[in-house]
């Protein structure tokens, strides 16, 4: 039996998956992390009456029900990793703002819907169009206004992997995951995958609203340390997420019998870039053992890694797990700090207890 999600102390529902619940190539919907900022819209969610508008810099403004989208446009699907930008925040040495996610704010899911590009092209993009803004039906915890709004560069929105989805793993979206319609933007942080979608607005500039301004979902252009002056003008919006690997067969504190061989397995991903290798160190990074890899289901799905390890006769066993992608990007051994703790892809340290 899989362990339940681990809920974080927040007024809105925010919960992550225990890593050993992520052992399947496709994450069951009930085991997928939940990230919410406000109150969910009230159901039921009727696909015949729920409306999506397309406005802004378009030649023909559009308005469709979810059912009309399915009838008018070709249906597409993708199996992809979805990951919160704050995944790994709790691994920072110095505290930061934000929910203290461990490593379980991630999953790999099959989404189905229509390609976002098909809808945008049907509306006709006007000269100067460069970005899209998302509107959702969730409401702020205080005041009742919109809870959250993000957007995407138009160049990304027009890529074939980006969808308007109404289905996860062959079933309708659940309320926590954006029913009845959401954005799917593989490679980008989950915050850009707007849920409970009611509108798409085409802009000639970056969408600037809570969630897209200041330090929200932005990384410093230059390295920054705790206590350094912060210049918001030297931050850029998070686009492609970094490379990462997690072990899903063991968690910190697990007991392993002395002198036996255990299979250390898990997932690595780089959000559309192939994984070049996963390696494990048992001596604090002085030497590395290469793991074997199994090809992912799609370019945006995760890659399985596996490595047999001999448990020592006594003492302890600490494994450091590091992924490298085909662009040569590698997980760091120490966290790279930023004020909001985003994209902390420091190598996972797995501390196991040896029973001898």
Buried (B, 14 or more C-beta within 10 A) or exposed (E): EBEEBBEBEEEBBBBBBBBBBBBEBBBBBEBBBBBBBBBBBEEEBEBEEBEBBBBBBBEEEBEBBBBBBBEEBEBBBBBBBBBBBBBBBBBBEEEBEBBBBBBBBBBBBBBBBBBBBBBBEBBBBEEEBBBBBBBBBBBBBEEEEBBBBBBBBBEBBBBEBBBBBBBBBEEEBBBBBBBBBBBBBBBBBBBBBBBBBBBBBBBEEEBEBBBBBEBBBBBBEEEBEEEEEBEEEEBEBBBBBBBBBBBBBBBBEBEBEEEEEBEBBBBBBBBBBBBBBBBBBBEEEEEBBEBEBEEBBBBBBBBBBBBEBEBBEEEEBBBBBBBBBEEEBBBEEEBBBBBBBBBBBBBBBBEBEBEE
